[in-house]
């Protein structure tokens, strides 16, 4: 009986080992790894909102995807549409570049948008909803560009159709960028799709 038990131990060990999930180098496509971050705030973060301003939403990173958070942008009353677009766009850029609040950091939020970015309106031959950045969009990281495109494309700075016309300073060529589901869910792997725009 003792011999049988001793012989059964290695077999039992092999069976138990086979129950686990073994590492593989074969590519799989089951989405991004789950994040340990909550990606939600326990309560609205009053420190990031102002009682004086237009309510807006910006896209921050949490885990491997983009999520919206509430912000406010100050726009003087009676501002005409053209300058209003630029004011809102600059306010959104500033909010994206700002460090998340303590509560947002605790919830796992981050941003990749660099500080010091500025935005101007269209040039003489540009479509009226063009936004020209102080840095060429192509020079931004995939994360930063995704944050910018998704935030601007669904704001009062653009037509609100899920796209935005961006370009660098001066006479840099225009491109229309789109915020898609893939961009929102995988901003590090998927750059916002874009197409040429006639200036």
N, C-alpha and C positions, 0 to 999 in steps of 0.2 A: 504493500500500500504506500509506504514512504517513497519508494522508487517512482511509483506512478505520479505521485504529487510533485516530485522534483522534476520529472520529465514534462509535466504540464505547465510549469511556471514559465519557461521560455515561450511556449505557444501562447499563453495568456497575455504575456507582455507584448508579443508581436501584434495580437489582435487589438489590444488597447491602443497601441501606437498608431495603428491604421485608422483609428476613428478620428484623428485630428485632420486639419486642413493643411496640406503641405504647401510650401512655397513653390511658385512656378514662374518661369521666365516667359511663358506664353502670354502675348498681349491679350488683355481682356477689355471689354468696353461696358463696364457697369457704372459709369459715372465717376465723379470725384469721390475721394475717400470722405466718409462722414466727419463733420467737424465736431469738436468737443465744445465749441462756443455755442452759447444759447441763441445768439443772433436775434434777440428780442430784449427790450428793456422792461423791467418790472413795472415802470410807470413812465409817463411822458417826462422827458428831461427838460425841465424849465430853464436850465442854464444855457441851452443851445437855441432857445427861442426868445423872440422879443415881442412885446406887446405892440410895438410900432413898426409895422412892415407888412409886406405882402407874404402870406404863407406860401412856402415852396417845399419841394422835396428834392433831396440830393441822394445820389447813389454812393454808398460806402461799401467797402469789402467786409464780409464776415465769412470766415472759412474760405471756401473756394468760389463763392458767388457774390453777386451784387445785391444789396438790399437797400430799400429806401429809408431815410430818416427825415423828420420834419425840421425845417429851418424857416427863417424869415429874412427877406431882403427889403431894405428900405428904398422906396421910390418916391420922389417928391410928387405931391398932388399936381395934376394937370400936365404932367410930362407927356409930350407928343409921342406917338407910337414908335417912330424910328429911334430916338434917343432912349426911349423906355426899354426897348429890346436890349440895347447895349448895357444899360444900367443893371437890368435883371441878370444878363449874362455875366457881367463882372461880379455881381454879388454871388452868383452861383459858383463861379471859379474860386472866389475867396473862401466860401464856405467849404468847398471840396478840399482846398489846400490847408485849411485850419486843422489843427490836431483835434481828434475826437475828444469829447468830454470824458471825465473820469468814469462816469456811469457807462458811457458807450465803450470805452476801452475794457471795462470789466465784463461787458457783454460780448466782447470779441471783435469790435469794429475797428477797422484801420482804413487809411487812405494812401494812395500812391501818387496823388496829384501834387506836383511840386509847387512850392511857393513862388511868388513873383510873377505868375502868369497874368498877362493883361489881354484885354479883348477890345477890338474896334469894330465899327460897323462896316458896311460894304464900301468898296471903292467905286469910282465913277461908272465902271461898266459891269459891276457885280449885281446879281439879283438882290432885291431889297432885304431878304432875310439872311444874307451872308454874314458870317462872323469871322473876323480875321484875328487869329491869335498872335501873340508876340513870339511864340515858338511854333515852328512847323509841326502839324499833327504827327507827321511821320517820325519825328524825333522823340515822341512820348512813348513810354512803355505801353505794352498791351493793356495792363491794368488801368493806367492813368487815362489812356484814350477811351477805354470802355466806360469809365466813370464819367468822363466829360460828355461823350456822345449820348449816353443814356440819360444823363441829367438834363442836358440842353435840349435834346430832341422832344422832350415831353414838358416843355416849360413855356412861359410867356415870352421867352427870348426867340422862339421859333414859331413855325406854323402848327406845332403840336401834332404832327402826323407820323411821329416815330423816326424822323430823320432830321439831319441838320447839315447845312452847308458850311464847311470849315475850310480855312486856308491859313497859311502863314502870313507874315507881314508883306507889305508892298504889293507886288504883282504876282505873287506865288499862285500857281494854278489852283482852282477850286475843285473840291470833291464833296459829294453828298454822302454822308455816313449814316448808317442805319443801326438802331439798337434792336437786336433780335433776341429771341429766347436763348440761343446758344451763347450770345455775348453776355447776357445776364447770368447764365448758369456757369459759364467757363471763361471768364474774362482773361485769364492768364494764358489760355490756349487759343482763343478765338478773337482775332482783331475784328473790330466792327467792319462789315463789308462796306465798300464805297465804290462810287463811280464818278467819272468825269462830269463836270458841269461847265457849260459854255459861259464864258465871262462876257 
